[in-house]
């Protein structure tokens, strides 16, 4: 049971009276339920907390009141009707032995941002940060930053608070999550609540729960949130798993992560949009490991309600594992959410993603999803295509757009059998579609990738 402890020495009172007073604990709520929070619209609202065992707690939201009785461990939970996003702030009243009033509660969309340092990366350290911070006065966008903590068992609470998005509150917040949430707020015209729970340098495993086994970061930084109704999560992680040489195994790890979170949040359709990690020249990426993890990430698109933002074209310094352009990353994730999660028609949400190969004499015909208007982003010939024959030796190839197909060939390869594109850790290819979104790196031999169609 969670309670505020009384002082250990109170002069003039008997020990028995002290014991009796200490046993009478105030009703308390977890940190994620507080004034200025955002409730996920159109989903039942769960309000929970702690009180004395057997104590009755009443929760009122608008015209509705529900009661619960704290169990033997002092825990209680009530379920309230789903709320519409009508632009009006709500008050939530929780009454037990004491009364808690939550003010300025909004109804809208709630998203979690998680992963390692590129998700954690603060807005103040990004390209264009001065202007972005100065203009970050969004009364209907709310920020919740979970501190870094690992736990051996699933924790019940975190030490954080909801804050209104202002130029004073946003500088140290996740840049990717902020830009993502800002775009959703602008497009959907509803309040948006953003929960940042990320840790630089972390592999995927500590964030995962599977078969009752949970990692320390999941326990300390995600488990306390799982009673909150959320629309989805954005995820920017994988660099550490490249260093660990996980390669294609990362696809299975992503599956475990997504399925585990969906089970714990009680939502089989919990959206999960992620970033295909950026090229990096560092020696800790051994040859072939980054492309293999890219393929694992594209394979994750076969899981329903997922999306992937490609970043090969927005790396300003390939020696820096932390690209400073987080605006485009957040916006590209938002495109997937708007099109897939919110069903907005007419939105091109992905760059070209490889689908199939066919041989046409000395040429290879490649088909793609999200291919309308394919072209070179810089007006120069398409780059970073390679072709190989039966020997498996790849050579640089010429690639041309033919409608929604790419024709690839090389003079020295009379009988091509496979192609690869941007298949190295310094990749910076120039193939985009008509909306300017970049194609993902790929290779055609036994390709496991999905397309998100």
FIVO-286982 format. One line per field, with one value per residue (C-alpha): x, y negated, z. Coordinates in pm, whole numbers, plus 50000, padded with zeros to 5 digits. Layout:
N
X: [X,...]
Y: [Y,...]
Z: [Z,...]
END
This chain:
453
X: [50000,50119,50073,50235,50409,50360,50661,50813,50812,50509,50545,50255,50079,50063,50219,49878,49734,50031,49978,49609,49674,49948,49710,49466,49619,49492,49351,49625,49653,49947,50147,50009,49661,49688,49573,49657,49653,49488,49233,49223,48897,48641,48788,48668,48848,49029,49100,49295,49506,49558,49366,49319,49208,48829,48794,48527,48639,48408,48524,48321,48377,48110,47768,47904,48014,48150,48253,48522,48643,49015,49127,49340,49654,49491,49445,49127,49013,48701,48593,48412,48238,48436,48463,48433,48692,48475,48745,48613,48837,48709,48736,48779,48691,48817,48666,48761,48878,49014,48926,49144,49042,49203,49167,49214,49180,49148,49011,49197,49474,49742,50070,50383,50730,50996,51332,51692,51882,51734,51389,51520,51705,51597,51435,51690,51971,51817,51824,51599,51549,51547,51251,51074,51099,50995,50677,50594,50302,50033,49780,49615,49938,50048,50386,50472,50838,50908,51246,51495,51458,51486,51302,51314,50934,50664,50638,50311,50410,50662,50796,50666,50399,50186,50289,50131,50345,50512,50849,50956,50850,50943,51324,51427,51139,51181,51209,51069,50770,50703,50707,50490,50236,50236,50155,49871,49731,49736,49578,49320,49234,49208,49423,49723,49897,50257,50432,50809,50959,51301,51660,51973,52187,51918,51873,51522,51523,51477,51162,51003,50756,50699,50559,50552,50918,50975,51277,51387,51293,50951,50904,51015,50897,50612,50433,50311,50138,49948,49615,49617,49416,49651,49614,49961,50335,50618,50951,51303,51553,51786,52135,52244,52106,52309,52620,52511,52487,52126,52054,51735,51668,51557,51231,51139,51236,51011,50726,50771,50784,50471,50264,50371,50275,49943,49854,49949,49763,49463,49452,49523,49511,49751,49931,50308,50499,50877,51182,51412,51740,51976,52306,52614,52984,53094,53334,53096,52867,53029,52983,52637,52485,52296,52137,52032,51858,51694,51545,51422,51255,51085,50973,50799,50557,50389,50249,49909,49879,50247,50434,50794,50962,51273,51559,51841,51793,51798,52137,52347,52654,52702,52969,52702,52472,52224,52094,51979,51683,51403,51129,51110,51126,50829,50632,50695,50575,50268,50189,50166,49944,49716,49673,49671,49564,49317,49208,49278,49241,49458,49773,50096,50254,50559,50833,50883,50908,51032,50774,50895,51157,51129,51402,51367,51674,51972,51747,51569,51223,51151,50804,50732,50453,50398,50564,50357,50577,50909,51207,51548,51536,51832,51762,52066,52066,51938,52213,52311,52156,52370,52306,52456,52445,52478,52826,52675,52927,52755,52847,52715,52410,52212,51855,51572,51213,50949,50615,50588,50872,51248,51461,51807,52098,52477,52680,52903,52614,52455,52219,52119,51944,51939,51954,52035,51980,52151,52275,52554,52589,52666,52361,52235,52038,51828,51515,51196,50829,50616,50566,50940,50949,51262,51280,51395,51716,51653,51802,51602,51737,51494,51363,51145,51016,50657,50501,50243,49971]
Y: [50000,49649,49391,49082,49181,48967,48843,49114,48900,48693,48546,48569,48857,49216,49491,49652,49326,49281,49633,49564,49238,49394,49668,49410,49327,49068,49180,49132,49137,49233,48948,49011,48920,48552,48205,48101,48459,48573,48856,49073,48997,49262,49521,49613,49412,49599,49413,49601,49555,49651,49623,49819,50175,50182,49806,49689,49444,49241,49096,48832,48717,48485,48635,48982,49119,49465,49630,49883,50049,50085,50446,50611,50450,50107,50089,49971,49898,49754,49751,49454,49403,49298,48923,48718,48460,48148,47897,47849,47904,48152,48187,48525,48556,48849,48884,49125,49023,48717,48542,48500,48254,48285,47966,47875,48234,48250,48521,48605,48834,48991,49132,49280,49217,49471,49611,49502,49177,49063,49069,48919,48645,48308,48044,47783,47987,48014,47823,47518,47549,47179,47105,47429,47361,46997,47098,47401,47235,47500,47497,47818,48018,48174,48327,48608,48707,49039,49041,49318,49606,49983,50219,50590,50611,50405,50074,49905,49540,49297,48964,48726,48464,48340,48003,47771,47736,47395,47252,47301,47668,47807,47758,48079,48286,48548,48364,48649,48698,48324,48279,48590,48467,48113,48242,48458,48164,47945,48207,48356,48034,48213,48202,48433,48588,48701,48943,48967,49285,49337,49416,49346,49647,49899,50221,50343,50625,50423,50267,50604,50822,51176,51489,51313,51210,50836,50614,50354,50054,50196,50254,49908,49690,49861,50090,49795,49653,49959,49863,49546,49567,49462,49456,49582,49556,49425,49606,49494,49763,50020,49871,50074,50391,50326,50306,50632,50783,50894,50847,51016,51148,50794,50862,51126,50889,50619,50868,50957,50591,50491,50793,50760,50394,50453,50724,50512,50205,50430,50311,50550,50256,50031,49840,49886,49663,49670,49509,49698,49598,49369,49444,49407,49442,49554,49848,50017,50099,50404,50458,50581,50538,50214,50334,50658,50464,50241,50553,50663,50326,50343,50697,50551,50376,50715,50672,50496,50134,50052,49792,49699,49365,49385,49144,49211,48871,48647,48726,48410,48571,48944,48950,48855,49133,48863,48683,48337,48312,48445,48237,48457,48772,48665,48552,48879,49081,48858,48937,49307,49228,48995,49240,49570,49502,49222,49335,49009,49072,48921,48906,49045,49181,49376,49362,49650,49994,50289,50552,50780,50860,51000,51061,50908,51012,50818,50594,50640,50495,50388,50303,50095,49994,49620,49565,49293,49026,49200,48986,48866,48610,48413,48442,48663,49032,49275,49386,49682,49960,50269,50589,50939,51252,51615,51546,51321,51047,50709,50425,50071,50055,49808,49756,49579,49504,49657,49552,49733,49971,49932,50094,50195,50324,50334,50385,50641,50860,51047,51256,51064,51246,51006,50637,50436,50068,49850,50168,50031,49822,49495,49515,49189,49290,49040,49236,49071,49075,48784,48661,48648,48945,49163,49528,49773,49972,50332,50644,50893,51236,51395,51049,51053,50696,50578,50274,50144,50150]
Z: [50000,49920,50193,50345,50667,50975,51177,51393,51710,51813,52162,52403,52226,52337,52128,52073,51939,51708,51573,51516,51329,51115,51009,50868,50533,50289,49959,49698,49322,49101,48950,48601,48728,48811,48720,48361,48234,47911,47906,47595,47416,47328,47564,47915,48183,48459,48782,49048,49357,49717,50045,50364,50307,50302,50256,50011,49744,49520,49189,49007,48649,48512,48581,48658,48995,49065,49389,49470,49787,49851,49858,50124,49981,49977,49599,49428,49073,48914,48552,48407,48074,47769,47713,47396,47299,47317,47405,47757,48062,48319,48694,48861,49228,49435,49781,50055,50399,50222,49895,49585,49314,48972,48769,48403,48278,47900,47671,47351,47233,47453,47319,47474,47331,47422,47316,47358,47316,46986,47147,47468,47275,47411,47195,47303,47140,46793,46467,46481,46856,46939,46714,46806,47179,47149,46964,47185,47357,47322,47603,47478,47456,47784,47873,48118,48154,48328,48508,48444,48685,48663,48895,48963,48978,48806,48991,49081,49041,48896,49017,48750,48685,48398,48259,48007,47694,47719,47613,47976,48003,47660,47618,47798,47659,47384,47053,46841,47071,47089,46711,46668,46921,46784,46435,46569,46764,46455,46228,46467,46653,46989,47303,47302,47603,47554,47790,47741,47884,47724,47823,47620,47532,47624,47424,47349,47603,47927,47779,47701,47890,47769,47935,48270,48248,48239,48194,48444,48231,48157,48531,48638,48349,48160,48408,48622,48313,48193,48354,48142,47821,47540,47163,47088,47116,46904,46933,46837,46933,46783,46779,47081,46925,46609,46829,46990,46638,46672,46301,46182,46533,46615,46431,46690,46968,46823,46802,47168,47266,47076,47176,47539,47561,47384,47635,47936,47805,47725,47367,47079,46838,47029,46754,46741,46501,46500,46342,46110,46270,46083,45907,46127,46048,46394,46428,46672,46379,46223,45847,45754,46098,46038,45710,45880,46156,45893,45735,46077,46122,45782,45869,46175,45938,45892,46244,46223,46337,46296,46091,46013,45943,45720,45801,45551,45387,45696,45847,45845,46005,45954,46228,46486,46602,46704,46393,46501,46264,46481,46317,46008,46222,46433,46129,45941,46239,46253,45887,45972,46271,46076,45788,45976,46333,46254,45908,45731,45359,45090,45303,45160,45476,45356,45102,44855,45017,44813,44712,44433,44169,43819,43561,43215,43016,43147,43359,43689,43740,44097,44226,44534,44766,44815,44477,44309,44158,44223,44131,44240,44520,44380,44008,43957,43848,44110,44349,44562,44353,44306,44115,44131,43917,44025,44165,44431,44359,44364,44130,44101,43877,43673,43790,43609,43700,43472,43619,43952,43862,43887,43612,43732,43524,43499,43182,43351,43476,43188,43401,43715,43999,44292,44381,44686,44762,45022,45183,45406,45718,45534,45309,45162,44851,44659,44563,44688,44594,44479,44836,44895,45133,45101,45000,45264,45206,45097,44945,44741,44842,45087,45180,45492,45485,45493,45330,45577,45310]
END
